[in-house]
Amino acid sequence: MSANDSGEPGQERSTITIDVHHLIRSSWATWGRPRIVVDEGERKATWGQNELSVEPGEHHVHVYVRHVVPRKLGPAEVSVSTRPDSVAELEYFPPLWPFLDGSLGPPPQKANGSKVTLWILGAGVALFCLGLALSVTAFSAG
């Protein structure tokens, strides 16, 4: 559907494109289907590029992944202003961890949760080093 394909002759239209990404690292996101809500009206969505025809003006866009727990995985929202015959580009990433918010906005976007991931990896490395040090100490003492 083109940006002017509204069903009514002479009515100006705009397009919002949303590139909905999924991450292999957050495979729980791929179990669900993405959902896009524009101005409280839900639209069909797929992983990848989604083209939505809208009237020119201010729009509230909400994206999430329908899931079991949590029911709305990675919710994210943004307001976008469109002009007649223009395209507003947005990009959505689900989070790396299921209970965090997703990221939605003009490209480029990145997945939320990288700091949490680094903290968890750092804690794991620290525990491994502590266990190794205790093992070496116990082995040399005994």
Backbone as a ProteinNet text record, in pm:
[ID]
protein_1_A
[PRIMARY]
MSANDSGEPGQERSTITIDVHHLIRSSWATWGRPRIVVDEGERKATWGQNELSVEPGEHHVHVYVRHVVPRKLGPAEVSVSTRPDSVAELEYFPPLWPFLDGSLGPPPQKANGSKVTLWILGAGVALFCLGLALSVTAFSAG
[TERTIARY]
85.1	0	89.4	63.4	142.4	93.5	172.4	139.1	8.6	-30.6	-153.8	-271.9	-255.4	-358.7	-451	-544.8	-629.7	-772.4	-808	-945.2	-1032.9	-987.8	-1063.2	-979.7	-1031.9	-954.7	-927.2	-803.8	-767.3	-725.4	-742.8	-703	-553.2	-482.2	-338.2	-307.6	-201.7	-160.3	-11.2	30.6	171.4	198.8	325.1	363.3	456.4	431.3	524.5	580.3	711.7	773.9	842.1	818.7	879.5	953.5	1084.1	1165.4	1171.1	1100.5	1089.6	1194.5	1295.7	1406.2	1379.3	1437.5	1443.1	1587.9	1623.8	1762.2	1772.7	1872.6	1895.1	1922.7	1992.2	2025.3	1900.3	1794.6	1671	1566.8	1595.6	1510.4	1367.7	1344.1	1207.3	1122.2	1184.5	1108.4	1053.8	1124.6	1079.7	965.3	933.4	819.8	688.4	689	566.9	565	455.2	440.4	444.7	511	512.3	374.6	345.4	219.9	254.6	184.6	202.2	67.7	66	-55.3	-26.8	-108	-95.5	-223.6	-211.7	-327.7	-439.1	-403.2	-495.1	-559.3	-514.9	-564.8	-454.8	-479	-376.5	-367.5	-244.8	-218.1	-148.8	-164.4	-92.2	56.5	136.2	280.8	353.5	471	557.9	698.6	783.2	924.3	977.6	1054.9	1108	1037.7	1030.8	978.2	824.9	766.4	621.3	590.7	504.1	464.7	321.5	299.5	166.7	124.5	9.4	-44.6	-126.8	-97.3	-165.1	-198	-286.9	-312.4	-195.3	-163.2	-57.1	-92.1	9.3	-12.4	65.7	28.2	94.8	33.3	119.4	72.5	149	76.8	137.1	155.4	280.1	312.8	361.2	303.9	338.3	368.2	482.9	521.5	556.6	515	551.6	543.2	590.2	581.8	482.3	380.6	280.2	346.8	336	410.1	327.9	379.2	309.5	337.9	464.6	504.2	630.8	634.3	521.4	432.7	307.3	210.2	252	304.7	356.3	506.7	582.3	727.4	785.5	874.9	948.8	866.2	769.6	689.1	774.3	743.5	812	714.6	723	633.3	704.3	652.1	709	600.1	611.4	523.1	599.4	530.6	594.3	502.3	561	485.8	512.8	405.6	421.8	363.6	424.3	375.7	313.4	229.4	168.5	275	248.4	335.5	478.3	493.8	627.3	632.8	754.5	776.2	852.2	798.3	867	922.4	1053.7	1117.8	1142.5	1102.8	1126.9	1190.7	1256.5	1320.5	1288.5	1254.5	1220.6	1310.4	1362.4	1435.8	1372.7	1344.3	1302.6	1424.1	1401.4	1514.1	1588.8	1710.4	1788.8	1736.4	1662.2	1605.3	1455.3	1374.7	1230	1153.6	1202.6	1124	1168.3	1251.5	1293.8	1208.9	1213.9	1143.6	1221.4	1150.3	1213.8	1261.5	1324.1	1365.4	1299.5	1242.3	1169.3	1202.1	1240.3	1270.1	1332.2	1380.7	1446.9	1573.5	1607.8	1729.2	1853.2	1959.9	1975.9	1931.8	1874.3	1836.7	1920.1	1928.6	1996.9	1909.7	1932.8	1852.9	1887.3	1784.5	1805.2	1847.9	1931	1971.2	2118.1	2196.8	2338.7	2412.9	2374.9	2440.5	2410.1	2285.8	2248.6	2329.4	2342.9	2419.3	2564.6	2624.7	2763.5	2779.1	2683.5	2688.8	2679.9	2591.6	2576.5	2702.6	2757.9	2882.1	2997	3005.5	3110.7	3100	2977.1	2955.8	2994.8	2962.4	2999.1	3149.7	3220.5	3367.2	3427.4	3373.4	3423.8	3404.2	3287.8	3262.4	3353.9	3377.5	3468.3	3609.2	3657.4	3791.9	3801.6	3697.5	3695.5	3700.1	3619.7	3619.7	3753.9	3817.2	3949.1	4053.2	4047.4	4142.4	4123.5	4000	3973.4	4019.8	4001.8	4046.1	4197.5	4267.1	4413.9	4464.2	4400.3	4439.5	4416.4	4302.7	4271.1	4364.8	4399.5	4487.3	4629.3	4677.4	4815	4827.2	4718	4721.2	4713.2	4652.5	4627.5	4711.3
-116.6	0	122.5	215.5	337.7	435.5	541.3	639.6	711.8	721.7	791.2	697.5	570.7	470.5	462.3	556.8	564.7	520.3	498.4	461.6	582	702	823.2	913.1	949.1	1033.5	1170	1217.6	1350.1	1358.9	1252.1	1257.8	1229.7	1320.3	1303.5	1197	1120.5	1015	1028.1	967	955.5	809.3	776.8	639.4	637.9	545.2	517.1	377.9	367.4	235.6	200.9	78.3	30.4	-99	-96.6	-216.3	-288.2	-401.1	-476	-587.2	-571.7	-668.3	-773.6	-890.4	-987.9	-1031.2	-1065.6	-1100.1	-1247.9	-1312.3	-1453.7	-1468.9	-1369.5	-1376.6	-1374.8	-1309.2	-1306.9	-1392.1	-1520.8	-1610.6	-1615.5	-1578.2	-1576.4	-1477.5	-1374.3	-1276.4	-1338.6	-1435.2	-1495	-1593.2	-1628.5	-1717.1	-1644.9	-1514	-1435.6	-1361	-1293.4	-1212.3	-1065.3	-983.2	-840.8	-778.6	-677.8	-603.1	-455.3	-384.8	-240.8	-174.6	-75	1.4	146.2	200.2	340.1	410.8	511.9	589.4	498.2	400.5	306.6	205.2	199.5	99.3	-0.3	-129.3	-230.6	-262	-274.9	-305.8	-441.3	-506.5	-631.4	-600.2	-688	-666.7	-798.1	-787.9	-903.2	-865	-965.3	-937.6	-880.2	-776.1	-710.8	-578.8	-540.9	-410.2	-409	-308.4	-289	-148.3	-138.1	-9.1	21	133.7	169.9	302.1	302.1	424	498.2	627.3	708.5	845.6	916.9	1055.5	1140.7	1248.6	1337.6	1393.9	1412.6	1468.2	1393.8	1416.8	1356.5	1219.3	1119	982.7	923.6	845.9	773.5	628.4	581.3	445.9	363.2	244.6	152.6	16.6	-41.9	-172.9	-264.5	-390.4	-492	-627.6	-729.6	-867	-940.7	-999.8	-1077.8	-1205.2	-1233.5	-1343.7	-1405.8	-1510.8	-1576.4	-1502.7	-1496.9	-1424.3	-1346.6	-1217.8	-1127.7	-1122.8	-1087.5	-1086.9	-992.3	-876	-780	-767.7	-839.6	-840.1	-717	-646.1	-535.7	-419.5	-370.8	-259.3	-133.9	-60.4	66.1	155.5	285.1	377.4	507.2	574.5	700.9	779.7	910.9	995.9	1036.8	1035.2	1070.2	1164.4	1263.5	1360	1333.3	1323.6	1297	1411.7	1435.3	1535.5	1462.3	1531.5	1466.8	1410.5	1293.1	1224.9	1205.3	1188.5	1166.4	1029.5	987.1	859.3	885.9	839.6	846.3	707.4	697.7	568.3	548	429.9	390.6	252.5	221.7	91.9	42.5	-86.7	-146.3	-266	-272.8	-389.6	-438.3	-568.5	-621.6	-621.1	-627.6	-624.7	-757.7	-753	-875.1	-961.4	-900.1	-970.8	-947.1	-1048.6	-1040.4	-934.5	-887.9	-793.6	-648.4	-621.3	-484.7	-428.3	-296.1	-231.8	-251.2	-249.8	-251.4	-111.4	-96.8	36.1	65.1	184.9	226.8	372.4	401.2	538.7	542	659.7	669.2	583.7	523.7	442.7	531.1	478	341.8	329.5	216	181.8	61.2	36.5	-83.8	-149.4	-275.6	-351.7	-310.3	-289.1	-259.4	-385.7	-369.5	-482.1	-516.4	-441.7	-476.1	-453	-349.9	-326.5	-440.1	-487.2	-599.9	-723.5	-746.2	-860.6	-851.8	-733.2	-716.1	-738.4	-690.3	-712.3	-861.1	-931.7	-1075.7	-1151.3	-1118	-1182.6	-1149.8	-1023.2	-982.8	-1056.8	-1071	-1144.4	-1291.2	-1348.8	-1487.9	-1507.5	-1415.5	-1423.4	-1406.3	-1311.6	-1289.4	-1413.9	-1477	-1599.3	-1712.9	-1723.5	-1826.2	-1804.4	-1679.4	-1648.5	-1675.2	-1639.6	-1665.4	-1815.7	-1892.2	-2037.9	-2098.7	-2047.9	-2096.6	-2064.9	-1942.9	-1903.8	-1989.5	-2014.9	-2099.4	-2242.9	-2293.1	-2429.2	-2440.5	-2341.2	-2342.2	-2333.6	-2247.2	-2232.7	-2362.9	-2426	-2551.9	-2663.3	-2667.1	-2770.6	-2754.7	-2629.8	-2608.4	-2624.9	-2604.2	-2619.8	-2766.9	-2843.8	-2980.6	-3076.5
0	0	0	-90.6	-95.4	9.1	31.8	134.6	103.7	-24.1	-60.4	-77.3	-53	-76.2	44.7	56.9	175.6	150.3	24.5	-5.4	-34.4	0	-27.6	-116.7	-235.5	-325.8	-263.4	-282.3	-236.3	-91	-12.9	127.7	138.6	206.1	220.2	324.8	300.7	392.3	420.1	527	563.3	594.3	606.8	637.8	758.3	848.1	957.5	930.4	915.8	901.2	1032.7	1076.7	1200.7	1169.4	1187.4	1168.6	1303.2	1313.1	1438.4	1436.6	1521.2	1527.5	1634.6	1617.4	1726.4	1739.9	1860.4	1890.1	1921.5	1867.1	1898	2047.1	2105.2	2248.2	2334.9	2287.9	2367.5	2296.3	2287.4	2209.6	2261.3	2389	2440.6	2362.2	2304	2226	2097.9	2041	1915.8	1936	2060.8	2087.1	2066.4	2075.9	2060.6	1928.4	1904.5	1783.5	1823.3	1742.5	1775.2	1754.6	1835.4	1824.5	1813.3	1726.6	1710	1733.1	1820.9	1848.6	1810	1718.8	1678.3	1717.5	1802.9	1848.9	1900.5	1982.5	2047.4	1952.9	1827.9	1733.9	1701.3	1731.3	1706.4	1558	1508.9	1368.1	1358.8	1243.9	1220.2	1213.2	1271.8	1272.4	1250	1192.9	1171.9	1215.5	1233.5	1255.4	1125.4	1133.4	1014.1	988.4	862.4	822.2	822.2	887.6	891.1	841.1	741	684.2	723.5	791.2	839	776.7	711.4	652.1	757.3	776.8	877.6	819.5	887.2	850.2	898	828.8	876.7	1014.3	1098.4	1231.3	1337.3	1462.9	1578.9	1607.8	1628.3	1654.9	1772.6	1854	1965.6	1921.3	1920.4	1873.7	1992.7	2008.6	2117.5	2054.1	2087.3	2033.3	2150	2140.6	2239.2	2171.7	2241.4	2191.7	2279.9	2216.8	2289.9	2338.4	2468.9	2529.2	2641	2702.3	2812.7	2943.6	2984.5	3105.8	3073.1	3081	3102.2	2978.6	2997.7	2887.9	2775.1	2812.4	2714.6	2736	2654.8	2665.7	2596.7	2664.8	2604.8	2555.3	2634.9	2586.2	2565.7	2460.3	2432	2357.1	2381.8	2313.3	2281.4	2179.9	2134.6	2061.7	2064.9	1984.8	1860	1747.1	1620.5	1543.4	1480.6	1401.3	1253.8	1174.6	1031.4	949.7	833.9	738.5	619.9	542.4	425.1	330.6	279.2	182.8	233.9	365.5	421.6	488.8	517.9	586.3	715.8	827.1	956.2	985.6	1002.4	1026.8	1175.5	1224.5	1362.9	1364.2	1474	1491.2	1632.3	1644.5	1774.3	1801	1923.6	1970.9	2100.1	2112	2242.2	2335.1	2465.5	2559.4	2563.2	2617.9	2634.9	2748.9	2842.7	2957.2	2957.4	2987.5	2965.3	3043.9	3157.3	3236.3	3218.1	3117.8	3086.7	2973.4	2955.9	2844.8	2715.5	2604.2	2473.7	2438.8	2322.7	2277.8	2143.5	2132.7	2013.1	1985.9	1862.8	1825	1686.8	1647.1	1517.2	1516.5	1402.6	1396.9	1415.7	1471.8	1521.6	1667.9	1701.4	1838.2	1879.4	2009	2057.8	2163.4	2185.4	2281.9	2424.2	2506.6	2648.3	2721.9	2822.2	2904.8	2896.6	2818.8	2806.8	2938.3	3015.9	3145.3	3242.5	3242.9	3329.2	3290.6	3160.7	3111.8	3157.4	3146.1	3189.4	3339.7	3419	3564.1	3597.3	3530.7	3556.3	3514.8	3397.4	3354	3448.7	3490.8	3584.7	3716.9	3768.1	3893	3875.7	3761	3734.5	3729.5	3663.2	3656.6	3795.9	3873.9	4010	4096.7	4087.7	4165.1	4121.1	3990.9	3939.5	3994.5	3990.5	4041.5	4191.6	4265.7	4409.8	4437.4	4364.2	4380.4	4345	4239.2	4198.6	4306	4359.6	4464.6	4589.4	4627.9	4744.8	4721.1	4600.3	4567.4	4573.9	4518.3	4520.3	4664.1	4744.4	4885.1	4961.2	4941.2	5009.9	4964.4	4835.5	4782.1	4836.5	4842.4	4889.5	5041.2	5114.1	5260.1	5299.7	5216.8	5256.9	5188.1
[MASK]
++++++++++++++++++++++++++++++++++++++++++++++++++++++++++++++++++++++++++++++++++++++++++++++++++++++++++++++++++++++++++++++++++++++++++++++

